[in-house]
Amino acid sequence: MTHKILSLICGACIITSSLSAAYLDKETADRIRRNTDSIIAKDLSTKQLIFAKDEQKINQPASLTKIMTALLALESGRMNEVVTITREMIQVEPTKANLRVGEKFYLRDLVKAAMVMSANDAAMSIGVFLGDGDVDKFVVQMNKKAKAIGMKNTNFTNPCGFDIGRHYSTALDLLTMSEYAIKNNNFNEMAKLKRHDFRAINTKRSYAAYTHNKLLNNYKYAVGIKTGYTQKAGPCLIARAKNGKKDILVVMLNSEHRWNDIRTIFEDVLPDITHSKVASQKATAPSKSKKKTTASKKKAQKIA
């Protein structure tokens, strides 16, 4: 029985390694794994796993949590309702949009602020509002939804992503959440926003929310999704890129070099169609191919 279990484990490792090799060279895959606490990458166009490391390890999700917060708001049917800001909603740590007590906003603007600039006051406002004045009731909804969509090792304690109590998830669960989220077209539109301008309904005070997602400004195939960071969680990222029929989704937790590594993954797995055609026509010119590789590496370093 023991030998059978070991055989199954070894078989799984071989499968994962072969999938990695099909997309990334071993040296690149190993380097990315070293830089990242947990990672899982999936080719959504083929439903194949690209590679993974400790994808079921418990980690802090930081502001990736806000994807669930946004989902519940989107599915509430209340996006056009008006939220009046209370003191409880703004007594949170940065990042903040600096909303003011008494100001009124459409829920849809708060959701975009939470997704685009990761505003914690906006996320808390969503939680208190949809919890009918009690953020803990909203957290119950978050955990109920997590279980309903197949997140097996996740527990939320707040709508922002603060490391409070038993607030945790796994890369695999966050992939599950993201795959569910991108079925919603309204979510996809928010996830790729570089900026969202909005104003308080009653005071007319203007706000501008700018994305923290460097890929949206530096990689033309990027279509979202969300960044995250706390001191305990480290740099986190859920990123998606599409080119032609290819659709790649990656979850990275506590990833020291997330911007370089995600760029490397996308450029290796999702090559530019035009560049690919040129490369195939010049396959007999190794010196030019070498220059292209060097240029690609330099390009990947620009968004570090």
Backbone as a ProteinNet text record, in pm:
[ID]
protein_1_A
[PRIMARY]
MTHKILSLICGACIITSSLSAAYLDKETADRIRRNTDSIIAKDLSTKQLIFAKDEQKINQPASLTKIMTALLALESGRMNEVVTITREMIQVEPTKANLRVGEKFYLRDLVKAAMVMSANDAAMSIGVFLGDGDVDKFVVQMNKKAKAIGMKNTNFTNPCGFDIGRHYSTALDLLTMSEYAIKNNNFNEMAKLKRHDFRAINTKRSYAAYTHNKLLNNYKYAVGIKTGYTQKAGPCLIARAKNGKKDILVVMLNSEHRWNDIRTIFEDVLPDITHSKVASQKATAPSKSKKKTTASKKKAQKIA
[TERTIARY]
83.4	0	87.3	193.4	285.7	352.8	395.2	459.8	363.5	236.1	136	117.7	113.2	97.3	217.1	338.2	459.6	462.5	414.4	410.5	318.3	203.5	107.8	166.7	236.5	298.7	405.5	490.7	596.9	538.4	429.4	363.6	311.9	253.7	201.7	313.9	427.9	544	594.6	598.3	645.3	552.1	420	322.3	340.6	353.7	372.2	499	607.6	734.5	723.5	654	641.3	557.1	454.7	373.7	456.4	539.7	626.6	719.4	776.8	871.9	805.3	676.6	604.8	585.4	591.5	569.1	694.7	765.5	884.1	1003.8	1123.2	1240.6	1261.7	1329.1	1344	1412.4	1514.2	1588	1497.1	1415.1	1323.3	1218.2	1160	1057.1	1112.2	1233.1	1295.1	1324	1368.9	1398.8	1272.2	1164.8	1038.7	985.9	1000.7	957.6	1038.2	1167.3	1251.5	1209.5	1164	1126.9	989.5	912.6	771.8	738.2	663.4	623.7	525	423.3	324.6	288.4	270.5	233.4	156.2	62.4	-4.5	-37.7	-8	-31.6	-109.9	-210.5	-298.4	-324.1	-322.7	-360.5	-510.9	-589.3	-734.8	-786.7	-709.4	-753.7	-749.1	-660.4	-650.1	-688.8	-715.3	-748.3	-630.3	-510.4	-391.9	-316.9	-262.4	-174.7	-39.2	12.9	145.1	251.8	243.5	328.3	277	328.7	282.9	390.3	378.7	464	381	368.1	297.5	164.1	90	-36.1	-144.7	-125.6	-223.1	-171	-59.6	-3.1	-84.1	-111.6	-185.4	-99.5	-155	-86.9	-187	-135.3	-220.8	-244.1	-369	-399.1	-392.4	-375.5	-370.1	-490	-466.2	-577.4	-637.4	-582.9	-649.7	-788.1	-805.3	-934.1	-1042.1	-1003.7	-1101.5	-1172.3	-1118.3	-1189	-1320.5	-1317.4	-1440	-1535	-1480.2	-1561.9	-1633.5	-1560.4	-1618.5	-1723.2	-1694.9	-1789.3	-1923.9	-1920.5	-2045.4	-2122.7	-2051.8	-2117.8	-2181.4	-2106.8	-2157.7	-2281.6	-2281.9	-2393.1	-2508.3	-2490.3	-2594.4	-2712.1	-2688.1	-2793.4	-2813.8	-2715.5	-2731	-2625.1	-2564.7	-2452.4	-2490.9	-2618.2	-2662	-2719.4	-2712.7	-2761.5	-2657.3	-2704.2	-2618.7	-2571.1	-2441.7	-2379.3	-2338.6	-2382.9	-2342.1	-2225.2	-2115.6	-1993	-2005.7	-1971.4	-1972.2	-1829	-1812.3	-1678.9	-1617.9	-1700	-1650.3	-1588.4	-1647.2	-1601.9	-1462.9	-1425.3	-1297.8	-1188.1	-1221	-1120	-1043.5	-968.3	-888.4	-749.4	-657	-520.5	-513.5	-410.9	-392.7	-369.3	-390.4	-416.8	-561.5	-583.4	-716.6	-744	-873	-914.9	-939.1	-937.9	-963.2	-1105.6	-1200.2	-1341.7	-1373	-1476.4	-1511.2	-1648	-1658.2	-1784.5	-1895.1	-2008.3	-2122.7	-2131.2	-2021.2	-2025.9	-2107.5	-2167.9	-2251.4	-2193.1	-2188	-2133.6	-2222.2	-2220.7	-2283.1	-2195.3	-2258.3	-2182.9	-2084.7	-2123.8	-2037.6	-1904.4	-1906.1	-1781.9	-1691.2	-1750.2	-1670.9	-1606.9	-1679.9	-1626.3	-1507.9	-1520.3	-1409.9	-1289.7	-1314.3	-1203.7	-1131.5	-1208.2	-1149.2	-1067.2	-1114.3	-1044.2	-925.5	-944.1	-841.2	-724.4	-753.3	-644.5	-631.1	-714.7	-711.5	-743.8	-838.6	-875	-945.3	-884.1	-941.6	-1066.6	-1072.6	-1194.7	-1311.9	-1284.1	-1389.5	-1434.8	-1339.4	-1373.5	-1452.2	-1410.8	-1482.8	-1623.3	-1636.7	-1768	-1860.9	-1806.7	-1884.9	-1932	-1839.4	-1871.6	-1977.7	-1963.8	-2061.7	-2197.5	-2197.5	-2323.1	-2395.8	-2325	-2389.9	-2415.9	-2352.7	-2381.1	-2491	-2558.9	-2667.9	-2622.1	-2503.8	-2451.2	-2357.7	-2341.3	-2257.1	-2158.9	-2032.8	-1933.4	-1914.8	-1937.2	-1922.8	-2024.3	-2142.1	-2242.8	-2196.1	-2127.6	-2073.3	-1964.2	-1881.5	-1774.6	-1834	-1947.3	-2017	-2054.8	-2102.1	-2137	-2013.7	-1901.6	-1777.3	-1737.8	-1742.6	-1702.7	-1802.8	-1929.3	-2032.3	-2011.5	-1980.9	-1956.3	-1829.9	-1727.3	-1601.9	-1626	-1701.5	-1731.7	-1817.1	-1911.3	-2003.2	-1931.4	-1823	-1752.6	-1633.1	-1615.2	-1512.1	-1381	-1379.3	-1257.1	-1254.9	-1164.8	-1167.6	-1079.6	-982.8	-888.2	-874.2	-988.5	-992.3	-1082.1	-1039.7	-1125.1	-1099.3	-1206	-1195.8	-1241.9	-1176.4	-1219.3	-1254	-1225.8	-1255	-1258.4	-1322.5	-1336.5	-1216.7	-1116.2	-1002.1	-880.9	-857.7	-739.7	-639.3	-679.7	-590.2	-559.8	-439.3	-398	-454.4	-585.3	-654.9	-711.8	-673.8	-727	-690.6	-783	-759	-802.7	-731.7	-760	-656.9	-698.6	-600.8	-665.1	-578.8	-623.8	-504.8	-521.5	-414.4	-412.7	-302.1	-293.5	-398.2	-420.7	-519.6	-659.9	-693.7	-825.9	-843.5	-738.7	-747.1	-758.2	-700	-719.7	-865.3	-921.4	-1062.7	-1151.4	-1123.7	-1200.4	-1188.4	-1067.9	-1044.1	-1113.1	-1108.5	-1176.5	-1326.6	-1379.8	-1522.1	-1548.3	-1462.8	-1482.5	-1482.1	-1392.4	-1378.9	-1492	-1583.5	-1704.8	-1801.2	-1774.9	-1859.2	-1797.2	-1864.2	-1809.5	-1788.8	-1877.8	-1862.2	-1736.8	-1707.5	-1583.7	-1463	-1465.4	-1352.3	-1326.8	-1434.2	-1418.5	-1349.2	-1384.8	-1321.3	-1176.5	-1151.6	-1018.9	-910.8	-949.6	-849.3	-842.2	-916.1	-912.7	-777.2	-724.2	-600.3	-630.3	-749.8	-788.3	-940.4	-989.2	-1132.9	-1154.9	-1224.7	-1259.2	-1404	-1426	-1562.2	-1574.9	-1697.4	-1717.8	-1830	-1824.5	-1930.8	-2057.9	-2169.6	-2296	-2340.3	-2324	-2376.3	-2278.7	-2150.2	-2053.4	-1984.7	-1996.8	-1932.6	-1779.8	-1725.7	-1580.1	-1529.7	-1423.8	-1372.6	-1264.8	-1261.3	-1162	-1104.7	-980.7	-917.1	-846	-884.4	-823.6	-732.9	-604.9	-507	-466.1	-448.8	-414.3	-273.1	-255	-122.5	-64.4	-144	-102.6	-14.4	116.9	211.9	193.8	144.7	127.6	29.4	-74.6	-177	-120.4	-13.6	48.9	170	218.3	344.6	341	228.8	221.8	87.7	92.3	-29.4	-132.5	-91.9	-188.2	-250.5	-207.8	-259.6	-404.7	-487	-628.6	-670.6	-578.8	-610	-515.7	-533.1	-661.7	-644.6	-553	-546.1	-409	-363.6	-240.9	-276	-174.7	-195.8	-63.9	-69.1	51.5	15.4	72.9	82.5	221.3	265.8	399.3	408.1	299.8	299.3	281	196.5	167.3	277.8	347.2	445.7	376.8	452.7	393.9	312.7	188.3	99.4	42.7	3.7	-47.9	-132.2	-246.3	-321.1	-322.7	-265.8	-250.9	-309.7	-362.8	-420.7	-378.8	-347.8	-312	-372.8	-415.3	-478.8	-415.7	-395.3	-344.6	-399.1	-484	-548.3	-634.9	-613.7	-691	-627.7	-508	-438.3	-489.9	-509.6	-561.7	-492.2	-404	-321	-357.2	-373.4	-406.8	-303.2	-248.4	-141.1	-170.6	-149.6	-160.6	-23	25.5	156.9	141.1	187.6	179	318.1	339.1	469.9	578.6	564	653.1	746.3	872.1	969.7	988.9	988.6	1010.7	888.7	771.6	648.1	639.8	686.3	669.8	763.3	887	978.5	933.1	894.2	860.4	730.8	631	505.7	526.4	611.1	641.7	712.5	804.4	875.7	779.1	688.4	590.1	507	452.4	365.6	440.8	563.3	637.6	684.4	705.4	744.4	623.7	515.1	397.1	303.8	305.1	211.2	288.9	368.6	455.1	375.4	434.4	373	359	238.3	210.6	300.7	316.3	399.7	544.1	595.3	733.5	752	650.1	659.3	672.8	599.1	605.4	743.7	797	930.5	1034.5	1020.6	1116.5	1115.1	996	986.2	1047.9	1039.1	1096.8	1249.3	1302.7	1447.4	1507.6	1446.2	1489.9	1631.5	1679.8	1814.1	1922.2	1884.4	1982.3	1997.4	2082.8	2097.1	2145.6	2229.6	2281.3	2169.1	2074.3	1961.9	1869.4	1853	1768.9	1825.2	1959.6	2025.6	2002.9	2009.8	1986.1	1844.2	1750.3	1610.5	1590.4	1657.9	1646.2	1699	1813.9	1872.9	1780.6	1722.7	1631	1509.8	1461.8	1345	1373	1494.9	1530.9	1537.7	1594.2	1602.8	1464.2	1374.8	1238	1168.1	1195.6	1131.2	1174.2	1292.2	1344.4	1288.5	1219.5	1174.7	1066	987	875.9	902.7	1028.2	1060.8	1025.2
-120.3	0	126	122.2	236	262.1	151	164.5	224.1	187.3	237.4	387.8	433.5	576.1	654.3	599.9	665.9	673.9	569.7	567.9	676.7	693.5	796.1	935.5	957.8	1087.4	1117.2	1018.5	1035	1061.1	989.2	1007.6	1148.5	1202.2	1339.1	1439.2	1415.5	1504.3	1503.3	1383.5	1370.3	1443.6	1430.6	1497.9	1648.3	1701.5	1844.9	1892.5	1815.8	1853.3	1855	1756.5	1750	1864.7	1904.3	2018	2145.1	2160.9	2278.2	2285.7	2171.7	2167.2	2202.8	2171.3	2199.9	2349.9	2427.5	2570.8	2652.7	2618.3	2692.3	2598.4	2651.2	2567.2	2546.2	2437.1	2396.9	2504.8	2565.8	2667.7	2785.4	2828.7	2940.2	2902.2	2783.4	2737.3	2724.7	2670.3	2653.8	2789.3	2884.2	3017.4	3085	3073.5	3134.7	3069.3	2937.8	2868.1	2914.8	2937.4	2983.7	3122.8	3204.6	3342.3	3354.7	3246	3252.6	3148.2	3188.7	3096.1	2992.2	3039.3	2950.4	3007.1	2918.2	2963.5	2854.6	2897.4	2804.7	2881.4	2821.7	2884.8	2788.9	2840.8	2755.5	2816.7	2731.3	2770	2746.6	2852.9	2839	2793.1	2819	2780.5	2629.9	2560.8	2415	2343.3	2423.1	2368.8	2294	2322.2	2252.3	2334	2264.5	2326.3	2350.7	2472.1	2503.6	2458.3	2508.2	2457	2509.3	2451.8	2490.7	2462.1	2532.6	2507	2534.4	2434.6	2449.6	2521.4	2481.3	2549.3	2527.2	2427	2402.2	2444.7	2516.4	2566.2	2685.9	2688.4	2799.5	2926	3033.4	3162.5	3275.1	3393.8	3511.3	3569.7	3595.8	3644.2	3795.1	3869.6	4016.2	4069.9	4168.4	4233.6	4151.8	4033.4	3943.5	3909.4	3925.9	3909.1	3994.5	4110.6	4205.9	4153.1	4049.7	3986.8	3928.6	3861.5	3806.9	3919.1	4025.3	4140.6	4198.2	4213.2	4266.3	4171.8	4042.4	3943.5	3950.4	3957.5	3963.3	4090.5	4199.7	4324.7	4312.9	4256.9	4240	4151.6	4048.3	3953.3	3995.8	4105.9	4151.8	4217.8	4266.1	4338.3	4479.2	4529.4	4659.4	4760.9	4737.1	4820.9	4967.3	4994	5131.6	5197	5127.6	5185.3	5281	5369.3	5473.1	5432.9	5447.9	5415.3	5545.3	5562.2	5677.9	5637.2	5707.8	5672.1	5702.5	5603.3	5618.4	5613.4	5647.5	5646.7	5506.1	5404.4	5266.6	5229.3	5280.3	5245	5298.4	5409.5	5472.5	5452.4	5388.8	5364.1	5235.8	5240.9	5127.5	5177.1	5084.2	5118.8	5142.3	5214.6	5233.5	5097.9	5093.1	5201.2	5248.5	5380.2	5435.4	5536.7	5549.4	5653.2	5784.2	5777.3	5893.1	5946	5851.5	5887	5961.2	6045	6126.1	6087.1	6093.8	6062.7	6153.5	6092.7	6168	6174	6145.1	6145.2	6026.3	6044.4	5939.9	5898.1	5767.1	5712.1	5599.1	5580.7	5460.7	5341.5	5231	5111.2	5074.3	5091.8	5053.5	5128.5	5254.3	5331.3	5282	5240.6	5187.1	5054	4973.1	4843.8	4865.4	4960.1	4989	5045.6	5129.9	5184.5	5073.7	4976.8	4863.6	4775.3	4755.5	4669.5	4739.7	4864.3	4933.5	4979.2	5054.9	5107.1	5033.2	4929.6	4847.3	4929.3	5022.3	5111.1	5034.2	5032.8	4959.3	5025.3	5159.1	5224.7	5193.4	5178.8	5140.9	4997.4	4906.6	4766.2	4751.4	4823.1	4817	4875.1	4980.1	5039.7	4939.2	4863.6	4759.4	4656.4	4612.5	4510.7	4554.4	4675.1	4726.8	4744.9	4799.5	4824.7	4695.2	4599.3	4473.5	4382.7	4412.7	4340.5	4408.3	4504	4579.6	4643.2	4702.5	4772.7	4690.9	4563.5	4473.5	4401.8	4442.3	4383.9	4235	4190.5	4047.9	3963	4019.3	3947.6	3933.1	4035	4027.9	3922.7	3912.7	3812.5	3671.9	3652.8	3523.2	3493.1	3594.3	3577.2	3540.3	3602.7	3574.4	3427.8	3378.3	3239.2	3140	3177.2	3091.6	3080.3	3192.4	3193.2	3114.7	3130	3057.9	2907.6	2857.7	2714.1	2673	2758.3	2726.4	2710.9	2785.7	2778.2	2683.5	2614.5	2510.7	2549	2657.9	2696.1	2617	2520.6	2423.5	2459.8	2546.3	2579	2729.8	2796	2941.5	2985.5	3089.1	3151.3	3301.3	3378	3523.3	3578.6	3685.1	3752.6	3899.1	3948.1	4088.2	4105.4	4212.1	4230.9	4295.8	4335.4	4409.2	4321.1	4222.9	4138.9	4157.5	4225.4	4243.2	4109.1	4098	3975.4	3974.9	3961.6	3962.6	3823.6	3764.4	3632.9	3527.6	3437.5	3324.8	3362.7	3458.9	3503.9	3439.4	3342.2	3266.7	3206.3	3162.9	3091.8	3014.8	2960.9	2891.5	2939.9	2918.8	2957.6	2883.2	2756	2677.5	2733.3	2767.6	2825	2959.8	3039.4	3170.4	3157.5	3051.9	3022.5	2986.3	2903.6	2866	2989.7	3079.5	3203.8	3288.9	3298.4	3381	3323.4	3191.4	3128.6	3152.5	3153	3183.8	3330.8	3418.8	3563	3604.4	3547.4	3591.8	3542.9	3467.1	3432	3550.6	3649.3	3768	3880.6	3920.8	4023.2	4157.3	4189.9	4315.9	4313.3	4197	4183.4	4203.6	4142.7	4154.1	4298.4	4374.2	4514.8	4592.3	4562.6	4628.6	4585	4457.2	4399.6	4457	4510.8	4563.4	4716.4	4781.6	4927.5	4978.5	5077.2	5141.5	5258.3	5312.9	5429.4	5436.4	5481.6	5505.9	5640	5730	5861.3	5858.9	5909.2	5913.5	6030.7	6059.1	6169.7	6139.9	6206	6191.6	6254	6184.5	6230.9	6362.6	6374.9	6493.1	6610.6	6583.5	6693.8	6726	6637	6652.6	6647.4	6605.8	6593.9	6484.4	6512.7	6419.9	6328.3	6205.5	6105.4	6041.1	5999.6	5926.7	5804.9	5688.3	5562.6	5510.2	5490.6	5441.1	5298.2	5217	5076.8	5059.9	4953.7	4913.1	4804.2	4759.4	4649.2	4701.6	4685	4736.7	4674.3	4552	4484.7	4558.3	4616.5	4683.4	4802	4859.7	4973.4	4934.7	4810.7	4773.6	4646.2	4576.3	4451.4	4447	4450.6	4474.1	4362.7	4242.4	4132.9	4115.8	4197.1	4185.7	4232	4156	4191.2	4186.6	4202.3	4200.7	4103.9	4072.6	4090.5	4175.6	4134.9	4202.6	4184.1	4292.1	4287.5	4277.6	4244.5	4240	4249.2	4308.1	4313.4	4344.9	4268.4	4305.3	4259.8	4307.2	4268	4117.4	4057.2	3913.7	3833.7	3881.6	3809.6	3825.1	3939.2	3967.4	4010.7	4031.2	4071.5	3956.6	3984.3	3883	3935.1	3843.1	3883.7	3772.5	3812.5	3725.4	3798.8	3737.1	3803.1	3717	3786	3716.7	3789.4	3711.5	3769.3	3684.9	3752.4	3683.8	3731.1	3634.3	3665.3	3560.7	3604.4	3508.5	3413.4	3284.7	3184.5	3149.7	3198.3	3169	3257.2	3195.8	3266.1	3207.4	3285.1	3235.6	3306.4	3227.6	3280.4	3230.6	3322.9	3289.1	3348.1	3267.8	3314.2	3302.9	3412.2	3414.2	3470.9	3396.1	3440.7	3455.9	3567.6	3601.7	3583.4	3658.7	3648	3768.8	3746	3854.1	3934.7	3865.7	3932.8	3912.8	3944.5	3912.2	3975.5	4100.9	4166.3	4108.8	4084.5	4020.6	3879.6	3804.3	3663.5	3646.2	3729.1	3714.6	3755.6	3854.7	3896.1	3782.8	3716.2	3603.4	3492	3460.2	3354.9	3389.5	3509.7	3548.2	3554.1	3603.8	3615.8	3480.6	3384.9	3250.7	3167.8	3182.4	3099.2	3161.8	3294.1	3367.4	3458.9	3401.6	3484	3572.3	3684.2	3775.6	3704	3705.1	3632.5	3681.9	3813.7	3870.4	3826.5	3835.7	3794.4	3645.9	3566.4	3422.2	3390.3	3463.4	3440	3475.3	3587.7	3629.3	3527.6	3479.7	3383.2	3254	3209.5	3084.2	3097.3	3217.9	3240.4	3246.9	3282.5	3298.9	3193.3	3076	2969.2	2922.4	2949.5	2903.3	3004.5	3114.6	3217.7	3222	3134.2	3125.2	3252.9	3331.5	3454.4	3553.7	3564.2	3655	3605.7	3473.9	3415.7	3447	3443.6	3472.2	3616.8	3707.8	3848.3	3870.5	3798.5	3813.1	3772.2	3663.1	3615.3	3719.4	3779.4	3882.6	4002.3	4042.3	4156	4127.8	4003.2	3964.9	3976.9	3936.5	3944.3	4089.1	4176.2	4317.1	4376.9	4337.2	4386.8	4346.1	4224.2	4173.2	4248.8	4313	4383.2	4524.4	4571.8	4710	4738.1	4637.4	4664.3	4614.6	4587.4	4539.4	4644.4
0	0	0	83.8	92	-41.7	-107.5	-238.9	-341.2	-329.9	-424.1	-408.2	-282.1	-254.4	-306.2	-280.1	-327.6	-479.3	-544.3	-690.4	-743.8	-676	-717.7	-701.3	-588.7	-563.2	-667.4	-693.7	-793.6	-931.2	-960.9	-1089.7	-1105.9	-998.5	-1001.4	-1023.5	-958.2	-973.8	-1117	-1177.2	-1315	-1410	-1386.1	-1470.7	-1463.1	-1338.5	-1319.9	-1388.1	-1376.2	-1437.8	-1589	-1645.5	-1790.3	-1842.6	-1765.8	-1806	-1803.7	-1700.3	-1690	-1810	-1844.7	-1955.1	-2087.4	-2099	-2222.2	-2242.8	-2135.4	-2142.9	-2113.7	-2006.3	-1963	-1953.5	-1983.3	-1963.7	-1814	-1779.3	-1639	-1555.1	-1609.8	-1534.4	-1497.4	-1592.7	-1567.2	-1464.5	-1480.9	-1387.4	-1246.2	-1234.5	-1102.1	-1037.2	-1116.8	-1062.7	-1010.8	-1086	-1044.3	-917.3	-908.1	-786.3	-664.6	-684	-572.4	-525	-617.1	-585.2	-520.6	-523.3	-484.6	-379.9	-279.3	-173.5	-226.7	-297.2	-359.8	-496.1	-591.9	-725.8	-797.6	-879.3	-969.9	-1097.2	-1210.6	-1339.7	-1427.7	-1494.6	-1574.7	-1711.4	-1811.7	-1946.9	-1958.3	-1950.4	-1951.9	-2087.3	-2192.8	-2326.3	-2346.9	-2274.3	-2286.2	-2157.1	-2050.9	-1917.6	-1855.6	-1904.4	-1854.7	-1750.5	-1651.2	-1553.4	-1618.6	-1604.7	-1657.7	-1559.6	-1439.2	-1331.5	-1198	-1090.9	-957.8	-854.2	-743.7	-627.8	-502.2	-417.9	-289.7	-306.4	-409	-439	-333.9	-246.7	-140.8	-3.1	-2.1	123.1	173	303.5	362.4	361.2	306.2	299.7	323.8	346.3	358.7	218.8	181.9	47.3	29.1	139.8	132.8	53.1	-33.4	-103.5	-217	-243.6	-338	-284.4	-153.7	-86.4	-151.5	-200.8	-254.6	-378.6	-440.2	-552.2	-502.8	-388	-330.1	-288.7	-231.3	-192.6	-314.3	-424	-547.4	-605.5	-600.4	-653.3	-582.9	-450.2	-374.9	-406.7	-427.3	-464.6	-603.2	-697.4	-833.3	-836.7	-754	-754.6	-663.7	-592.1	-499.3	-570.1	-692.3	-763.1	-709.2	-633.1	-567.1	-611.6	-724.3	-768.5	-790.6	-817.4	-840.3	-715.3	-602.3	-477.4	-419.2	-331.6	-273.9	-134.3	-112.1	16.5	86.1	209.5	289.5	378.9	367.8	439.3	589.2	670.8	816.6	869.1	995.2	1054.9	1053.4	1079.1	1079.4	945.2	837.9	703.9	670.9	732.6	696	800.3	912.1	1015.5	984.6	876.4	829.9	792.3	779.6	740	589.3	542.1	397.7	329.4	199.3	105.3	118.3	106.7	119.8	8.6	-24.7	-118.9	-45.3	88.8	175.3	161.6	164.9	165.9	295.4	292.7	409.3	465.2	597.7	664.8	611.4	577.6	527.3	376.5	308.6	162.4	112.8	-2.2	-61.1	-195.6	-216.5	-340.7	-391.8	-522.5	-577.9	-540.4	-509.5	-473	-583.3	-707.2	-819.9	-817.6	-773.2	-767	-655.1	-544.7	-434	-472.5	-547.7	-591.9	-685.9	-776	-867.6	-793.2	-693.2	-613.7	-538	-488	-415.1	-508	-628.5	-723.4	-788.7	-829.9	-907.5	-820.2	-714.1	-630.2	-498	-481	-360.2	-235.2	-248.2	-138.3	-26.7	90.2	203.1	259.5	254.2	300.4	207.5	78.9	-15.3	10.2	32.1	58.2	188	291.7	418.6	403.4	324.2	298.8	232	137.9	71	172.9	258.5	357.6	456.1	508.2	604.8	537.6	416.6	344.6	311.1	251.3	212.2	331.8	444.4	568.4	647.5	581.8	646.1	776.6	771.4	887.3	973.8	941.8	1021.9	929.9	933.3	843.7	869.3	993.4	1024.7	948	924.7	845.7	701	651.8	516.3	507.9	609.4	612.9	609.4	675.5	669.5	524.8	453.2	311.6	229.2	260.4	188.5	203	324.5	349.5	291.7	294.5	235.5	84.5	21.8	-122.5	-156.1	-74.8	-97.9	-102	-8.3	-4.2	-123.6	-159.8	-269.5	-402.9	-423.3	-552	-548.3	-435.8	-430.7	-366.6	-290.5	-217.9	-87.2	-78.7	31.2	150.6	129.9	237.4	253.3	265	274	388	457.6	559.1	558.7	543.8	544.7	679.1	725.4	848.3	823.7	702.8	670.6	519	469	324.4	256.6	335	279.8	250.2	337.1	322.6	434.2	541.4	655.6	721.2	775.5	845	987	995.8	1124.2	1151.1	1264.5	1299	1195.9	1170.9	1079.4	937.4	880.6	744.4	652.1	574.1	495	370.7	280	160.4	103.6	-14.5	-86.1	-230.5	-297.9	-438.6	-521.2	-489	-562	-542	-418.7	-392	-461.4	-462.2	-526.3	-677.8	-733.1	-874.7	-900.1	-812	-822.7	-818.3	-724.4	-712	-838.2	-891.4	-1009.8	-1132.8	-1147.4	-1260.8	-1253.2	-1132.8	-1115.2	-1148.7	-1100.3	-1118.3	-1264.7	-1343.6	-1482.4	-1572.4	-1516.8	-1591.3	-1595.7	-1509.8	-1500.1	-1582.9	-1689.2	-1778.5	-1709.1	-1615.8	-1542.7	-1455.5	-1399.8	-1322.4	-1413.1	-1529.9	-1622.6	-1664.4	-1682.2	-1718.7	-1606.9	-1481.6	-1367.5	-1350.6	-1371.5	-1345.8	-1436.3	-1550.5	-1643.5	-1646.6	-1556.6	-1551.5	-1502	-1570.2	-1526.5	-1432.6	-1446.8	-1366.9	-1359.2	-1245.4	-1231.8	-1163.6	-1233.2	-1178.4	-1131	-1012.4	-958.9	-862.7	-820.2	-727.8	-630.1	-516.3	-417	-473.2	-457	-513.4	-450.8	-319.9	-250.6	-245.7	-228.7	-217.2	-349.4	-445.7	-577.1	-569.7	-455.8	-442.5	-535.8	-609.6	-710.5	-653.8	-705.9	-667.1	-793.5	-785.8	-896.1	-839	-887.1	-841.6	-952	-920.1	-1017.2	-982	-1084.7	-1061.9	-1005.7	-925.8	-878.5	-968.6	-1065.2	-1151.8	-1265.6	-1251.2	-1349.3	-1487.2	-1491.5	-1620.3	-1710.3	-1651.5	-1731.6	-1808.8	-1757.7	-1825.5	-1909.5	-1893.4	-1957.7	-2041.4	-2040.6	-2116.9	-2189.5	-2320.7	-2398.9	-2392	-2352.1	-2346	-2206.9	-2111.6	-1974.8	-1968	-1895	-1878.8	-1731.2	-1640.9	-1496.7	-1425.6	-1293.2	-1225.9	-1099.5	-1007.4	-877.1	-812.5	-748.9	-669.9	-521.7	-441.2	-296.9	-223.5	-104.4	-21.2	123.7	214.1	355.1	398.5	512.6	559.1	579.4	626.8	651.6	523.1	435.1	310.5	207.3	210.4	107.7	-21.1	-129.4	-257.1	-318	-350.1	-409.1	-540.7	-626.2	-756.5	-817.9	-871.8	-962.4	-1095.4	-1197.5	-1326.7	-1437.8	-1536.6	-1652.2	-1779.1	-1883.1	-2012.2	-2123.2	-2229.4	-2342.5	-2472.6	-2562.7	-2695.6	-2791.1	-2883.3	-2971.8	-2891.9	-2910.8	-2837.1	-2702.7	-2678.1	-2553.1	-2439.8	-2323.8	-2206.7	-2083.3	-2022.3	-1912.3	-1781.3	-1674.9	-1542.5	-1442.1	-1363.2	-1268.9	-1131.5	-1027.1	-888.4	-824	-766.7	-701.9	-560.9	-460.4	-321.6	-262.3	-195.5	-138.6	-244	-350.4	-466.1	-470.9	-436.8	-421.8	-549.3	-664	-792.3	-882.6	-829.7	-901.8	-1040.4	-1055.8	-1185.4	-1290.6	-1256.5	-1351.3	-1385.3	-1282.1	-1303.6	-1381.5	-1353.6	-1428.2	-1573.7	-1595.7	-1733.2	-1807.1	-1739	-1799.2	-1836.2	-1745.2	-1771.7	-1893.8	-1896	-2007.1	-2139.5	-2138.9	-2264.2	-2316.7	-2227.1	-2270.4	-2313.1	-2238.6	-2262.7	-2365	-2371.6	-2455.9	-2550.4	-2641.3	-2725.9	-2820.4	-2854.1	-2949.4	-3083.1	-3139.1	-3263.7	-3376.8	-3387.5	-3493.7	-3478.8	-3355.5	-3330.3	-3357.5	-3326.3	-3348.1	-3496.3	-3580.1	-3723.9	-3778	-3730.8	-3774.4	-3731	-3608.4	-3554.5	-3634.6	-3675.6	-3749.6	-3888.1	-3945.5	-4077.5	-4072.3	-3953.6	-3939.1	-3847.6	-3847.6	-3756.5	-3786	-3905.8	-3942.9	-3906.5	-3841.8	-3804.4	-3653.7	-3595.7	-3450.5	-3384.4	-3452.6	-3391	-3366.1	-3459.5	-3442.2	-3332.9	-3325.4	-3220.2	-3083.4	-3073.6	-2946.2	-2906	-3004.3	-2975.3	-2927.4	-2986.5	-2947.3	-2802.2	-2763.5	-2625.2	-2528.5	-2562.5	-2476.9	-2465.7	-2578.6	-2578.3	-2493	-2501.7	-2422.3	-2274.5	-2232.2	-2090.6	-2044.8	-2131.3	-2095.3	-2082.7	-2171.6	-2169.1	-2041.2	-1996.7	-1875.8	-1752.2	-1757.8	-1641.1	-1628.2	-1729.1	-1728.3	-1625.3	-1590.3	-1499.9	-1359.7	-1324.5	-1189.6	-1085.2
[MASK]
++++++++++++++++++++++++++++++++++++++++++++++++++++++++++++++++++++++++++++++++++++++++++++++++++++++++++++++++++++++++++++++++++++++++++++++++++++++++++++++++++++++++++++++++++++++++++++++++++++++++++++++++++++++++++++++++++++++++++++++++++++++++++++++++++++++++++++++++++++++++++++++++++++++++++++++++

